[in-house]
Amino acid sequence: MKKITLILLGLLLFNCKGPEPRRAIKQSSGSIIKESVARNKRLLQEEEKLFQEIIAKDTTNTYLHSDTGSWYFYNVKDTTNSYTAKPKDLVTMTYTILSTNNDTIYSYKEIDTIKYKVDLQELFPGLRHSVKLLKENETATFLYPSSLGYGYHGDTKKIGVNVPLKATISILKIEKENK
């Protein structure tokens, strides 16, 4: 009886392994992601080419390129003020959204004056970045690639899929965060 117990105990010890991870039944090659990256690069190149054409035709304004990928020019520039909005500041502003053909998508009247807590409230990416470039009482017009606009979803109302945008933003007031 002792022999049988020892044999069973020995078999249990040698047959017990650690848990084996389950393997995926189907392994993807990542080709969908590679195709998506290539498509997005082509789209950005096309939009940059469109922006360069717009800039070349507009001889009255001097365009600047932001670190985030938008192009812009000042309609009204304040050379006396140096403070730009920082995270958690409260910014009062107005803006309008246009197509790259200058057709109004959302007017100042539709959007109205908004108060925006910098980096704590949702705005489309380009607008979030642009607010931090402008000073109080400044107005600028921005060209946004679709990736900085509403991207591949659009806004489900007036802005379609992968639409580059033009926006004119006016900063009316910047209230610094109270620390």
Secondary structure as a PSIPRED ss2 file (coil, helix, strand):
# PSIPRED VFORMAT (PSIPRED V4.0)

   1 M C   1.000  0.000  0.000
   2 K H   0.000  1.000  0.000
   3 K H   0.000  1.000  0.000
   4 I H   0.000  1.000  0.000
   5 T H   0.000  1.000  0.000
   6 L H   0.000  1.000  0.000
   7 I H   0.000  1.000  0.000
   8 L H   0.000  1.000  0.000
   9 L H   0.000  1.000  0.000
  10 G H   0.000  1.000  0.000
  11 L H   0.000  1.000  0.000
  12 L H   0.000  1.000  0.000
  13 L H   0.000  1.000  0.000
  14 F H   0.000  1.000  0.000
  15 N H   0.000  1.000  0.000
  16 C C   1.000  0.000  0.000
  17 K C   1.000  0.000  0.000
  18 G C   1.000  0.000  0.000
  19 P C   1.000  0.000  0.000
  20 E C   1.000  0.000  0.000
  21 P C   1.000  0.000  0.000
  22 R C   1.000  0.000  0.000
  23 R C   1.000  0.000  0.000
  24 A C   1.000  0.000  0.000
  25 I C   1.000  0.000  0.000
  26 K C   1.000  0.000  0.000
  27 Q C   1.000  0.000  0.000
  28 S C   1.000  0.000  0.000
  29 S C   1.000  0.000  0.000
  30 G C   1.000  0.000  0.000
  31 S H   0.000  1.000  0.000
  32 I H   0.000  1.000  0.000
  33 I H   0.000  1.000  0.000
  34 K H   0.000  1.000  0.000
  35 E H   0.000  1.000  0.000
  36 S H   0.000  1.000  0.000
  37 V H   0.000  1.000  0.000
  38 A H   0.000  1.000  0.000
  39 R H   0.000  1.000  0.000
  40 N H   0.000  1.000  0.000
  41 K H   0.000  1.000  0.000
  42 R H   0.000  1.000  0.000
  43 L H   0.000  1.000  0.000
  44 L H   0.000  1.000  0.000
  45 Q H   0.000  1.000  0.000
  46 E H   0.000  1.000  0.000
  47 E H   0.000  1.000  0.000
  48 E H   0.000  1.000  0.000
  49 K H   0.000  1.000  0.000
  50 L H   0.000  1.000  0.000
  51 F H   0.000  1.000  0.000
  52 Q H   0.000  1.000  0.000
  53 E H   0.000  1.000  0.000
  54 I H   0.000  1.000  0.000
  55 I H   0.000  1.000  0.000
  56 A H   0.000  1.000  0.000
  57 K H   0.000  1.000  0.000
  58 D C   1.000  0.000  0.000
  59 T C   1.000  0.000  0.000
  60 T C   1.000  0.000  0.000
  61 N C   1.000  0.000  0.000
  62 T C   1.000  0.000  0.000
  63 Y C   1.000  0.000  0.000
  64 L E   0.000  0.000  1.000
  65 H E   0.000  0.000  1.000
  66 S C   1.000  0.000  0.000
  67 D C   1.000  0.000  0.000
  68 T C   1.000  0.000  0.000
  69 G C   1.000  0.000  0.000
  70 S C   1.000  0.000  0.000
  71 W E   0.000  0.000  1.000
  72 Y E   0.000  0.000  1.000
  73 F E   0.000  0.000  1.000
  74 Y E   0.000  0.000  1.000
  75 N E   0.000  0.000  1.000
  76 V E   0.000  0.000  1.000
  77 K C   1.000  0.000  0.000
  78 D C   1.000  0.000  0.000
  79 T C   1.000  0.000  0.000
  80 T C   1.000  0.000  0.000
  81 N C   1.000  0.000  0.000
  82 S C   1.000  0.000  0.000
  83 Y C   1.000  0.000  0.000
  84 T E   0.000  0.000  1.000
  85 A C   1.000  0.000  0.000
  86 K C   1.000  0.000  0.000
  87 P C   1.000  0.000  0.000
  88 K C   1.000  0.000  0.000
  89 D C   1.000  0.000  0.000
  90 L E   0.000  0.000  1.000
  91 V E   0.000  0.000  1.000
  92 T E   0.000  0.000  1.000
  93 M E   0.000  0.000  1.000
  94 T E   0.000  0.000  1.000
  95 Y E   0.000  0.000  1.000
  96 T E   0.000  0.000  1.000
  97 I E   0.000  0.000  1.000
  98 L E   0.000  0.000  1.000
  99 S C   1.000  0.000  0.000
 100 T C   1.000  0.000  0.000
 101 N C   1.000  0.000  0.000
 102 N C   1.000  0.000  0.000
 103 D C   1.000  0.000  0.000
 104 T E   0.000  0.000  1.000
 105 I E   0.000  0.000  1.000
 106 Y E   0.000  0.000  1.000
 107 S C   1.000  0.000  0.000
 108 Y H   0.000  1.000  0.000
 109 K H   0.000  1.000  0.000
 110 E H   0.000  1.000  0.000
 111 I H   0.000  1.000  0.000
 112 D C   1.000  0.000  0.000
 113 T C   1.000  0.000  0.000
 114 I E   0.000  0.000  1.000
 115 K E   0.000  0.000  1.000
 116 Y E   0.000  0.000  1.000
 117 K E   0.000  0.000  1.000
 118 V C   1.000  0.000  0.000
 119 D C   1.000  0.000  0.000
 120 L C   1.000  0.000  0.000
 121 Q C   1.000  0.000  0.000
 122 E C   1.000  0.000  0.000
 123 L C   1.000  0.000  0.000
 124 F C   1.000  0.000  0.000
 125 P H   0.000  1.000  0.000
 126 G H   0.000  1.000  0.000
 127 L H   0.000  1.000  0.000
 128 R H   0.000  1.000  0.000
 129 H H   0.000  1.000  0.000
 130 S H   0.000  1.000  0.000
 131 V H   0.000  1.000  0.000
 132 K C   1.000  0.000  0.000
 133 L C   1.000  0.000  0.000
 134 L C   1.000  0.000  0.000
 135 K E   0.000  0.000  1.000
 136 E C   1.000  0.000  0.000
 137 N C   1.000  0.000  0.000
 138 E C   1.000  0.000  0.000
 139 T E   0.000  0.000  1.000
 140 A E   0.000  0.000  1.000
 141 T E   0.000  0.000  1.000
 142 F E   0.000  0.000  1.000
 143 L E   0.000  0.000  1.000
 144 Y E   0.000  0.000  1.000
 145 P C   1.000  0.000  0.000
 146 S H   0.000  1.000  0.000
 147 S H   0.000  1.000  0.000
 148 L H   0.000  1.000  0.000
 149 G C   1.000  0.000  0.000
 150 Y C   1.000  0.000  0.000
 151 G C   1.000  0.000  0.000
 152 Y C   1.000  0.000  0.000
 153 H C   1.000  0.000  0.000
 154 G C   1.000  0.000  0.000
 155 D C   1.000  0.000  0.000
 156 T C   1.000  0.000  0.000
 157 K C   1.000  0.000  0.000
 158 K C   1.000  0.000  0.000
 159 I C   1.000  0.000  0.000
 160 G C   1.000  0.000  0.000
 161 V C   1.000  0.000  0.000
 162 N C   1.000  0.000  0.000
 163 V C   1.000  0.000  0.000
 164 P C   1.000  0.000  0.000
 165 L E   0.000  0.000  1.000
 166 K E   0.000  0.000  1.000
 167 A E   0.000  0.000  1.000
 168 T E   0.000  0.000  1.000
 169 I E   0.000  0.000  1.000
 170 S E   0.000  0.000  1.000
 171 I E   0.000  0.000  1.000
 172 L E   0.000  0.000  1.000
 173 K E   0.000  0.000  1.000
 174 I E   0.000  0.000  1.000
 175 E E   0.000  0.000  1.000
 176 K C   1.000  0.000  0.000
 177 E C   1.000  0.000  0.000
 178 N C   1.000  0.000  0.000
 179 K C   1.000  0.000  0.000
